[in-house]
Amino acid sequence: MRNLKYLLVIAVAVFSFSCSSEDETPKLVEKSVTIEVEMDGNYADYLVTFSVHSMLSGTSTFVAPVLDQPTELNWSQVIEQGNTYTLSFEPDVPTISATSSAPIHSLGFVFNAVHLGGETDHSFQPLSATVNVLADGVVYRQFEFEAMPHGEVSVPLAEEISF
């Protein structure tokens, strides 16, 4: 019986030391983030939609993205309660850029393009885009997008990223 008590004390001690007193959830890393979209092809023949959502810092603080490019435009739709910022436009410049207004640990974005219709000739090149997500100025993730020509449906690029 005495050995059983010692074994029980040892088992409790080992179990106590093996349990960490620290929080088991991983620490969230927050970074200043920029999303850059570089379009190529006949991008002026498309309606482009770029949406940024779920920019979060801390445990659940919404962070607003700042639209850097195109400089002459503002967000087309802002839903602050849903932390969603959308830009829909017919591009005349090949670049879209948005920056987090504060360091964040996660975000989501959607990019899509729909051909506006009209005649196309043999020199027509469908819109293609490279989307770079930069964290503290360094490319963290890169994505490729290919739009479909008139009459076909493009598949939106939708991504969620945690740092």
C-alpha positions, 0 to 999 in steps of 0.5 A: 500500500505504501508503494502505491502511495509513492507511485501515485505521488510520483505520477501526480508530480510528473503530470503536473510538471508536464502540463505547461502553465503557459497558454497553449494557443500560438502567439499571433504575429502582427505585421504591416501588410500590403496587397499588390495586384499587377494586371497584364493583358487587355485589362481595360476590357474587364470589370475588376472587383477587388475586395479586402475583408477580415483584416484583424489585429489583437483578438478581434479588432477590425483594421481598415485597409487603405487604398493606395493605387489607383490614387484617384479612386476610393473604395466602391463599397465599405461595410465597416461592421463586416470589415469588408472593403470593395473596389469595382472599376474598369481599370486604366492602370495595371496596378491595385495596392491596399495597405493595412492601416495598422499591423495585422495577423490575418486577412482575406481578399477576393480578386475577380475580373469579368469581360465587358463584352464587345468584339475581340480580335486575334491580338486580344489577351485575356487579363492575367494578374499576379497578386503579392501579399507583402508582410513588413515589405517582404513577399509573404505569399504570391498568387496567379489569376487568369480571367476568362474571355467574353462569354466565359465565367472567371473563377475568383481568386479568394484567399485567407492568410494568417501570419 
